[in-house]
Amino acid sequence: MPASFNHTIIAAVDREESARFYRELLEVPAAESWGIFANIQLEGGVLMQFAEPPVDIQMQHYAFLVDDAHFDRAYARLRGTISLTVYPAVSFSSFQRPGIGR
């Protein structure tokens, strides 16, 4: 069986609020939550699980690939509410993995 990405656990001050924020921003339906996790489910079954750790939360980075219309909707929601860094679009088809295309 080939490897595939299954889930990630994301530290949050408020797991329910964080899950709601990303669910609305990424426009995904609610997912069943259990135990210490508030979950959202992305395309392909990947879970983002939000938990409230009993330690200081370190900076985390997550990137999502969305189409232009979705990006514009998300950017409009966020503008003025949080600090944003927007990078220009990159064509991933121009990248080559090692050993491919040589």
PyMOL commands that set and color helices and strands:
alter all, ss='L'
color gray80, all
select helices_A, chain A and resi 15-26+43-45+68-78+92-94
alter helices_A, ss='H'
color red, helices_A
select strands_A, chain A and resi 7-11+38-41+47-51
alter strands_A, ss='S'
color yellow, strands_A
deselect
rebuild
show_as cartoon
